């Protein structure tokens, strides 16, 4: 009898999970650098989903989630890898992040894939990541630059812009999106008068503004960052009277830009990722209750990235990425009971009973077989000292 009891205890300790415990997940974002104004809301949004799972009592038999942050700075590939490897050594099993495309690629190569850590990015849009050989360890809740460029071109055409100049942040993100946008705009017969990169962190953008102004155009398209060179280009253009209509990429959309320029932007327009469907309104309510500005870019996508991770772990009954990575596409797509923001507990309980779910989330999540998001988009303009959503694209 003693031997039988001992065998049972050994079996249970080896093959079953405790009813309580702590799962560590990394939030790997660019908390300093050119998009630092965006990432606090992104991290807070991801934490909302993790808190829902922890407080539900239904996540992996009652386990909770501890998040550990790493700052990738957007521009320092070596530093990003070092920061990520530090939190991997602390025992994280998955990552929400990163945001900047080149950094995301470097972390995948040097940190995530070698250590079999899943990354779900809420913001990295580079087309290179679409065809990147990630061994099934990378997903994203944001679509690629090809889709972004086409949507911005669609809006530009509908605004009856006939000619425009383009300036873009001189980096991976800026070049990739500007190329996609240029191709889509020219396909509509819209004239590109000039296209030039700009550097971030300069004190004076009058030279760039003068060059773009001399080329002319109905508007100036700015593919950059709201707190960096993009903002400087707007300031120089307004000061000189060069342009008063600005076409803004996703990472130019944010309240700090409106706070800086107010009514001077009221002829301007752009896009951000998002949805006007049920999940978006539910997320907005939850975000507002937690003092998160849901209008900031990538907040909805960050919540969805975190939710996909916890739900896929639940479906696999495992925190081993080599196992639960195979559940992400199934969780994100039909068939199954639709799960919206605030319903993570419901999703966890259904999965624990062997039921199928279709995680709709805040953005109407649909993932393609390569892990890319199909995506949803919002056309925005400035009205009443805020960016206002015009419609879903």
Secondary structure, 3 states (H helix, E strand, C coil): CHHHHHHHHHHHHHHCCCCCCEEEEEEEECCCCCCHHHHHHHHHHHHHHHHHHHHHCCHHHCCEEEEEEEECCCCCHHHHHHHHHHHHHCCCCEEEECCCHHHHHHHHHHHHCCCCCEEEECCCCCHHHCCCCCCCCEEECCCCHHHHHHHHHHHHHHCCCCEEEEEEECCHHHHHHHHHHHHHHHHCCCEEEEEEEECCCCCCCHHHHHHHHHHCCCEEEEECCCCCHHHHHHHHHHHHCCCCCEEECHHHCCHHHHHHHHHHHCCCEEEEECCCCHHHHHHHHHHHHCCCCCCCCCHHHHHHHHHHHHHHHHHHCCCCHHHHHHHHHHHHCCCCEEECCCCHHHHHHHHHCCCCEEECCCCCCCECCCCCECCCEEEEEEECCEEEEEEEC
